Amino acid sequence: MPDHSLYQAHLANVIQSYEGALDAAGADTAVVYAGGLIYRFLDDTTHPFVVNPHFAWWLPLVRTPDCYVIFERGRKPILAYCQPDDYWHAVPDAPDPYWADEFEVRAIKTAAEARQHLPTAARAPIFIGLTTEPEQTLGIERINPSAAISWLDNARITKSDYEIQQMRNASMLGARAHSAARDTFNACDTSEYDIHHAYLGAIQAVDHDLPYHSIVALNEHAAILHYQHRHRQLPTQRRSFLIDAGAAMDGYASDITRTYSAGAGVFDELIDAMDVLQRGICDDICVGVDYPSLHLRMHDRLAKLMIDFQIASGSVESLVQTGVTRAFLPHGLGPYLGLQVHDVGGHQLDASGAATERPESDPHLRLTRGLGLNEVITIEPGLYFIPLLLEPLRSSEQKSMVNWQRVDELMPFGGIRIEDNVRVLENRCENLTRDAFLKMSAV
């Protein structure tokens, strides 16, 4: 559990941010909904509950639907804490004093009951959250006003000491689970399904405890960027293993990717070279760095690596400018990370919501602004052998720049991605991921 003083300082920052959001929206009260259960179509069972990140920013209560934070300027925030009468399901425990002492806690049995706890003279209150039933809005008409959302998204970019500690803890969980997955792959022939369950078992988790759907990919599956299956059968030959998986601590995520080889050879050397490339990018991170420029420098480094490993030929500049490197690396360097794996604010200039310009060469980047102190980002360069992207290149004007014999040799390995989570500091970064693996190895 994080230090209580860290949480108190964090909550003071959240309250200050909400005061700014209320000013931006011309309101004096904000109601933040945790979210409700969403029922499957024509069924009486629900999808797994996912808390509203705006609610989780207030307090570490991430598994209890139909709760509300009611914040009126200048008053102690109210927590309408839902403990329904229900003999089908486990009812939430009593509030934990760790966070409950900072709120005026009022028990409710249904979401609709929270309405009686609204300030009687609230001026144009605003509602933050996603609803599926009309009564969940408590009669509030101004739902997710853009001025308030932009202000809050901008505020969430900078992480408090409490949030950094939560993300360090999430990184430790992720490192432990990744180590178990790696050891399972290295120990014997095994399936993606078995590796995934070794990952879960290492941190006593079920799938819904994880911040996103884990990518557990053997061989060619590593070339599918968001590979969604976990095959139960053993591959006929064990070549490579890519795992992109995280863990969560009170809603805060880690997002870690590692790639492994089943033996010696060019692919094994290529993983080592990609690791050096990724560390070099991390070494460039500090306050003031322009993230789109960092992304472009990643392509320069990738082009040099491809030349060194005889995957491509020509100059670094020509491989990048003609789009050859993008056929081998079609995604961005990484987004913000926090209460969401792709956290908010990446395209904002400031609290007004004014948008940043996106590079013409990479219009889908999730982060297009300069880096600031105590922001947390992912650094995830990759090198993939994706038939859908390489076949057009094979028949293009740039085909002579690629060593197709080497590409065909590496195609069965799928690809490589290495991803760390880093905190931006004044003249360097704190690598939450590498630090967690180092602590794991020291135990």
Buried (B, 14 or more C-beta within 10 A) or exposed (E): EBEBEBBBEBBEBBBEBBBBBBBBBEBBBBBBBBBBEEEEEEEEEEEEBBBBBBBBBBBBBBEBBBBBBBBBBEEEBBBBBBBBEEEEEEEBEEBEEEBBEBBEBBEBEEBBBBBEBBBEEBEBBBBBBBBEEEBBBBEBEBBEBEBBBBBBBBBBBBBBBBBBBBBBBBBBBBBBBBBBBBEBBEEEEBBBBBBBBBBBEBBEBEEEBBBBEBBBBBBBBBBBBEBEEBBEEBBEEBBBBBBBBBBBBBBBBBBBBBBBBBEEEBBBEBBEBBBEBBBEBBEBBBBEBEBBEBBBBBBBBBBBBBBEBEBBEBEBEBBBEBEBBBBBBBBBBBBBBBBBBBBBBBBBBEBEBEEBEEBEBBEEBBBBBBBEEBBBBBBBBBBBBBEEBBEEBEEBEBEEBBBBEBBEBBBBBBBBBBBBBBBBBEEBBBBBBBBBBEBEEEE
